[in-house]
């Protein structure tokens, strides 16, 4: 067996509408439809039938901060250039979203933020693919600060 790509991510969320305002309205995913008596929504970027499923569960204990077992973050590609990443940063700031980090990973450049439930989200653009195709270990390069 060989994995071909990561197909989708499912998040349990406190309030579906609040999460849809973030993933659909701010980040631009398209809502495909609702299931579970409208307590869950499937979203797509257009690449496949759905890349994200949000399921409302109401109040639950908040996840612990810092290092823990489980999901660290998800990465969402938002363009192909630093100009597109700059534009995303402006949109986030205008929407009042706190950017918690900005990193140059050599093979990609990223912004980090939290969704309404505290899940970390990485928004990124890829660098020239020749960088990692010519040197696969470039993905392990030290992380540098990103200034946009």
N, C-alpha and C positions, 0 to 999 in steps of 0.2 A: 504494500500500500504506500502511496505517496500523497501527502496533503497537497492540494493545489492552491488554496488560499483560504484565509479565514472568512467564513461566510457571513456570520452575524454575531451580534452581542445582544444579550438580554439583561435589562436592568429592572430590579424592583425599585419603584419610586414611591415617595410619599403621596404626591399629588400629580396625577396625570396631566392636568392642564398646565401646571407650572413647568413640568418637564417638556411638554410640547412647545411651550413658549420659548424654551431654550433651544431644543434640538431642531424643531420645525421652523419656528419663526425667526430665530436669530442665526442658527447655523445653516439653515436652508435645506434640511432634509424634507422630502415630500411624504406626506401621510398617505399610506396605501389604504388603510382601513382599520376598523376596530373589531375586537373580539372580547370574549368574556364579559358580556353585558356592558360593553363600552368601558370596561376597566383596564383595557390594554389597547395599545396602538402600535401598528407596524409602520416603519418608516424606511425610505430608500433614498439613496443619492442618485439612483438611476442605473447603477452598475448591475444590480440584480433585483430580485423580487422584494427583498428586504435585507437591510444590513443591521437594523436596530429594532428591537421590540421593547416597549416600555410597559410594565405591568404595575398598576397602582395597588399598593398594599396598605396604605395609611401609615399610622404611627408605628415606628419600630425603633429599637435602640439605635442611636447613632453609631456609625462604624468608629472603631478606635483610631486615633491619630497616629502618625508615624509608621514605623515598620510593622507589618502584620502579614499573616497569611491571606491569600486571596488575590483578587484583582488589584493591580497597582494603578494602571490607567489604560485608556484607549487612545489610539492615534487616529486622527481624521485628516486626510489630505485635503487642503483647501485651495490648492492652486499649483502653479508650476514655476513661480518666480517670487523673489523677495518683494517685489512691488505688490503682488497679491497678498503676501503675508502682512505687509505694512497696512494694506487696505483692511484686512481682517482685524488687525490690532485696533485701527481707528474705529471700526464698527463696534467692537467689543467695548472699548472705552466709552463710546457714545451711549451704549446700552447700560453702562454702569457695572460691567463685569470686571472684576479684579483679575489682572494677569499676575499669576504667582511666580512665573519664571519665563526666561527666554534663553534658548540654548542653540549653539551651533554644533551639530553632531558630525560635521564633515560631510556625511552623506545626505543630510537633511538639516533644515533649520526649523525651529519649533517655538511655539508659544504654549504655555501651560496655564490652565485655569480649572476651576471647579464647577461642576454642574449644580443645579439647585439642591441636590441631595448630598453634595460633598464628594462625588466621584471625580477623580482627576481626569481631565481631558487634555490631550495634546493636539494642537492644530499645527499642521506642518506643510512645508513644501520640500520636494526632493531636490537635491543638488544634481549636477550632471551625472547621469548613470555611469558614465565612463569611469568615474572616481572609484566606485565599488566593483565594477566589472574588471577594471585593470588591477585593482588591489582589494580583494574581498575582505582583508583585515581592516580596511578603512572604517568599517562599521564599528570597530572597537577603538577607534581613535579617542583620545581624551576629549571630554566635552569642554567647549569653550563658551564664554559668554557671547550672547548675540545682542548686537545693538542695531535697532531699527530706527 
